[in-house]
Amino acid sequence: MNREKPATEASDIMLVRSPVRLAGRGRARVTHAVVVIFLEFFAWGLLTTPMLTVLHETFPQHTFLMNGLVQGVKGFLSFLSAPLIGALSDIWGRKSFLLMTVFFTCAPIPFMRISPWWYFALISVSGIFAVTFSVIFAYVADITEEHERSTAYGLVSATFAASLVTSPAIGDFLSDKYGDSLVVLVATVVAVADIAFVFFVVPESLPDKMRLTSWGFPISWEQADPFASLRRVGKDSTVLLICVTVFLSYLPEAGQYSSFFLYLRQVIEFSHAAIAGFIAMVGILSIVAQTLLLSVLMRTIGNKNTVLLGLSFQLFQLAWYSFGSEPWMMWAAGTVAAMSSITFPAISALVSHSAAPDQQGVAQGMITGIRGLCNGLGPALYGFIFFVFHVELNDIEPASGETTPNTEKLMVPGPPFLFGAFAVLLALLVAIFIPDNNQLGDNKNCSTCKSTSSLAHAQNSSPLATSPSDAEDIEPLLQDSSL
């Protein structure tokens, strides 16, 4: 990542070491990030019940497959755009890109009633800017000290779960009483409120001295190229291990998010009310896991072991989903799923602790890019596996006492979840080899020493003229920010 100026003067050192004090002038708070995430996903949670209906009506044949393709296109576009948005937010600031990502993520909502085909088309295209979490995590990194960051990330992730505690149930109630049109209207109002909150209330978190004062295009294609970040992964063994872990663990999670409610409705025969209750239960337990439990685990067993524990929960959960055929099994497995939600905030904290203050957007953008790739591959893969094993949404309202054909004879009711369990097992094995934070700092000492002389020669030249390849040679993407 190109830098505005090497931190050679005392003021520059204070800029790198203490971003919170400088960001404090704009009164940026973690609360701002929490509200943005809550409103965005509360709006989408309201649409859980209407989404199942519209999806079935729009794609009556091969519903799982088409759902996977729509979500797959969105995820792949997110993968392509995440590095560019992350890099630009490091240069021009977080607020403008936060406004952009929230707007485009919520833009498809009113089209659910206007035109279902336009709705699904816009969902696919919105993936270009649907990387809110990438900007939010960089925003949080700007305004928190390193020792506070894991707790802050857990709070943001828990807010995502909290937004889904009541919204599906509220949406289901409004749909039964007043129809889907009112639900879409309420969701649209919440989305507009979120956009207005970002525009009028959320302050900029990136210190002025770390931002450009004039608009231009001070980044190269190398920084905007999503595959460049993948190539850069191989240059650092720690980064490689983290990214492989993220890919193998989030691939099944992305597929699960895209199809699980359909699976509960069709295969396990959950009612809409039961689905809303299931989401609420998992959401409440996830809040507890990502706030109280995550904080305790980070202090007691450390960052890496917290990641390993979260992956173990995820492995158990997916295996249970794959063989479970009764409703009570899904409820029990849901409690384990909530415990597995500690994995991503723990990984984000690990990455953030190892990235320089002016590279938080790039670092989080890299992880979000991997997740975006999974958001493209996971739903498509799950939809294809369901299609191969003839699991279809043939009837959205099965008659009482009537069983669903094609799934009754299967030894494994949820074949994609079994595939996901094997992927998470591989992620667990890879994560074992991720070094601890102290080891990260030790490994980077030599690289930092080597970079000192290079930075001294570069002081008289324009920092924006430095080529991306030279910047990579001077300093790895991830480094211990305490150095």
N, C-alpha and C positions, 0 to 999 in steps of 0.2 A: 504494500500500500504506500503510495507516495505521501510524503509528509510535508507540512508547511515549513518546518524548520527544525534542525536537530536540537535536542534539549541540552544546550551547552551553558547557557546563562542560568543564574539562580532562579530567575522568574520562570524560565522555561521548565526547570526541574520541578518547581512547585506546581506548574501546570500539569505535568505528567503524573506526579505523585499524589496530587490532591484535587482531583476533578470535582469533588463534592462542594468544596468551598467556592469555587468559581461558578459552578452551576447554581449555587444557592442564590446568586443575585437574581436569577429569573424565577426563583421560588418553585422550581420543578420538584415534584414529589412523586414517590411511588404510588401515592393515592391516585394521581392522574392516570397512570398506566392501568391501575386496577379498574377504574371507572370505564375507561375506553374498552377494555377487554370484556367487562361484564355486560355492557350495553350491546356490544356487537353480537356476542353469542347468546344473549337473552333473546334478541330479535330472531335469531335462527332457531333457537329452541322452541319458540312459539309455533314454528312451522313444522314440527315433527309429524303431527297427525296429518295435516294437509299434504305434506310432502309424500307420504305413503300413498294417499289417494291419487294425487296428480301423477305420480310416477307410474302407478298401475294403469291409469286411464290413458296416459300418453304412450306407454310401451306395454301393451297387453301381452305381447309375445316376448319371451326372453328378457324379462324384467331385470333380473340380476345382472345379466350380461350388459344390457344397455346402461344400467346404472353405473356399472364398473367403467364403461367406456367414457361416459360423461365426466365422472369424477377423475378418470385417468387423464383425460385431456387437460383438465384444470390443474391437476398436480404437475404434469410435465411442463406446462407453461410457467408455473410457479418456480420450478427448478431452473428454467432458463432465465428468469428475471431476478431471482433472489440476489445473486452476486452484484448485479448492477445497482439495484436499489440499496443494498447494504453499503456498497462503496460510495455512492453518491450521498447517502445520509451522513457518512463520516466527514464529508467535505462541506455540504450545504446545510447540514443540520437535520434533526429528526422530525420536527413538527410538520413540515411540508409533505414529507413522505408518509408520515403517519396519517395525515389527512387524506392523501391519495389512496393508501391501502384500505382504509376504512370505507371510503366512498365506493370504490370498485368492488369490495367484498360484499357490500350491502346492496349494490345497484340492482341485482336480479330480483330482489324480494317482491316489489310490486308487480312484476311481470308474471308471477304465479297465477294471478287471476286475469291479467290482460291477455296473455298468450302463453300457454304452457311450452310451446316450441321455442318461442323467444326466451322464455325463462331458462330452459336447459341450455340453449345456445349461449346465453349470457353467463351462466354458471361456468361453462367451459372457458369462455374468453376471459372471465374475471380472474383466472389464474395468473394472468400476467402481473397483476398488482396485488393478489391475495396473499401477501406475506406480512401480515400485521405483526405476528409474533416476532419476526426477525427485527423489526424496527423497535418494538416494545422492549425486547430484551436489551438492545443497545441503549435505549432510553434509560432503562433502569441502571445499566452499568455506568452511565454518565453521572448519576446522582447518588451512588452508594459507594461506601468504602468496601474494600475487598472482603473483609470479614463479615460484612452484612449482606453480601450479594446472594449467597445461596438461600438465605431466608427470604430475601426479596423475590427471587425467582420462584420459590415455592409458593409465596403469596399470590403472585401473578397466575401461576398455573392452577392454584386452588380457586382463584376467581373464575377461571374458565369452568371448573366443575360447579361452582356455586351458581353460575348463570343458568345452568341446566337443572338445578334442583327443583324449581317451581315452574319454569317456563313451559315445558312440555305438558304438564298437568293443566296449566292455565289455558294453553292453546287447545287442548282436548276439550276442556269445559266450554270454552267460547265456541268451538266448532260444533259441539252437540246442541248448544242453546241457540246460536245465532248464525251458524254457517261458516264456511271457510273464508268467505269474503271479509268478514269482520276481523278474523285472525290475521289475514294478510295486511289489512289496514293498520291494526295495532302494531304489528311487526315493522311496518314501514315507518310509522311514527317514532318508534324506538330507535330505528336506524338513523332517521333524520336528527333525532336528539343527540345521538352519538357523534354524528358529523359536526353538529353545531357546537358540541362540547369541545371537540378537538380544535375547531376554528377559533372560538371565543375564549376558552378557558385554559386549555393546555399550553403551558409556556415551553419555550425552547430549552432543551437540556444540555446541548453541546455548548461549551464555553465559546465566547466570541473569538478568542484568539486561535481556536482550533478550526474555525470556519473561514471560508473565503468571503471576502467582502463584495466581490463582483461575480456575476453569473458568467459561466463559460462552460467548457467541457474539459476539465483538467484531469480526466482519467483516460486510460487507453483501452483498446479493445481487449487487451490481456486481462484487465481487471473486470470487464463486463462479461467476458466469456465464461459461461458456467462450467465448461469442460476444463478451463484453465485452473479453476479451483480444485477440480478432481486431479489434474496432473500435479498440482502443487502439493496435494495430499501425500504423494509418494516420497517427497523430499524430507519428510520428518516422520520418523517411525511412530512417535506418540500421536501425531495428528492422524496418521493412517489407521492406527488402532481405534481411536475415538470414532472416526468416520465409518469404519467398517461395523463397529458396534451399533452406531446410530442406524445404519442402513439395514442391518439384519434384524434389529429389534423393532424399527418403525415400519418396515415393509408389511408385516402381518397386522400391525396396529392400524395402519392406514386402510388396509383392506377390510378390517373388522369394522371400523367406523362407518365405512361406506355402505355396508350391507347387513350389519348386525340387527338393526330394528326390523328390516324386512325378514330376516331369518327367524327372529322371535315370533313375528306375526304369522308367517307361513308354516314353518316347520314345527315350532314348539306351540303354536296356536295361542299366543298371548293376545289378549284384548288390547285396545288402544289405552284403556285405563291402566292395565297391568304394565304396559310399556312405559307409560309416564311415571308410574310408581317405581319401576326398575331404575329408570334414569335418575329419579330423585334419590333413591337409596345409594346408588353408586356415587352420585354427586356429593352427597353429604359425607360419606366415608372418604371420598377423595380429598375433600376439604381438610378433614382431620389428618389424613396421611400427609398432605403436602404442606401443612402448617406445623402442627405439633409434632407429628412423628418424624417428618423430614428434618426439622431443626434438631431434635434429640439425636437422631442417627448421625447427622453431620458432625455433631460435637463428640459423640462417643466412639463411633466406629470409623469415621472419616469419609471423605468424598467417594473414593473408589469402592469401598465396601458397601456404601449406600447404593451405588449403581448396580453392583453385583446382587444385592438383596432384591432390588426392584426387578431385575431381569429374572430372578428365581420365581418371584411372584407371577410374573407375566407368563413364564413357561408353564407353571402349574395351572394358571387360568385358561390358557389356550388348549391345553390337553383336556381339561374338564369340559370346555365348550365343545370340543370335537366329538367326545363320546357321550355327552349328556343328551338325554332324550326326553326328560321330564322337566316341567316348570321349576320344581324345587331345586333341581340341579343348576339351572341357570341363575336362580337367586343366590345360591351358595357360591357359585363361581364368580358372581358379580362382586361379592365382598373381596375376593382375592384380586379381582381386576382393579378395584379401588386402591389396594395396597401397591399395585404395580405402577401406579401413576407417579410415584416418586422418582422414577428413572430419568425422565427427560429434564426436570429441573436440576437434578444432581449432575447430569452430563453438561447442561448449560453452565452451571456454576464452575465445573471443572475447566471448561473452555474459557470462560470469562476470567478466571483467576490467572490464566496463562497468557492472556492477550494484553497488549499495550492499550492504554486508554483511548488513543486515537485509532485503534484498529478493532474496536468492539463491534462496529457494524459489519466489517469484513468477516470477523471470526464467527459472529452469530449468523451472518448471511451464508457462510459456508455450511454450517450445520443445517440451517433452514433450507439451503439448496439441496442437501442430501435428503431431508425430509420431503421436500417438494418432488424430488425424483421418486421417492417411495409413494407419495400421494398420487403419482401418475401410474406407477407399476402395480401397487398394491390393490386398488379397486379393480383394475382391469384383470389382474391375475385371479383375484377371488371370484369375480364374475365369470371368468373362463372356467375355473374349476367347478363352480356350481353348475355351469352349463354342461360340462363334460359328464358330471354325475347326475344330470337330469333333475336338478332341484330348481323348480320354477314357481313363480307366483301365479299359480293358475286361478286362484279364487281368493280375493281379499277378505271375503266374509264366509269362511267355511261353515257349513251347516252343523248343527249340534250333533255330536256323536259320529260325525263323518271324519275319516282320517285322510291325510293327504297322500295321494299315490306317489310312487317313485321314491319317497324318502323312507317309507316304513320298512323296506327290505334291506336298507343299507346297514352294514355293520357299524359304520362310522357316520352318524347323521350329519356332521359338519366337516366334510373333507378339507375345506380350506383352512380351518382352524388347526387341524393336525399338521398341515404343511407349515403353518405359522409357528407351531411349537418346535418343530425341527430347526427353523430359522433362528428362533430365540435361543435354542440350545447352542447353536454355533456362535451367536452373539455373546453368550455367557462365557464360552471358552476363550473368545478373543479378548473380552474385557479383563480377564484375569491378568493379561500381560500389559495392561495400561499402567505406566509408572505412577507413583503417588506424586503429589504436588512438589514435595521436596526434591524428588528425583528429577522432576521437570526443570526445576531451577538449576540443579547441578548440571544437567545435560546442556543447558543453554549458556552456561558461563563462557565456554570456549567461543561460541558463536558471537556472544556479546563483545568479548575481548577483540575478536577479529573485526567486528563491525566498527570499533572505535576509530581505528586509523582511517577506514574508508569514509566515515562520517566527517572526519577532520578535513579530508581532501574535498569533500562535497559542500563545505560550508559556503564557499564563495559562488557556487553555482545555484541556479534556480531549482528549488526542490521539485517543482512541477515538471521540470524537464527531465528528471531522472526516469529512466526506462523501467518498466515493471520488472523485467528480468534482473536488472541491477539491484532493484529494491529487494527482490527475493534473495539475492546473494548476500546482501548486507545483513538482512534480518529475516529469520523464519516468520511465518504467519503467527505462530503461537510462541510467546515468550513469557517468562515470569515477570510480571509487571512490578514486582518488588525490587528488581535489580536496579 
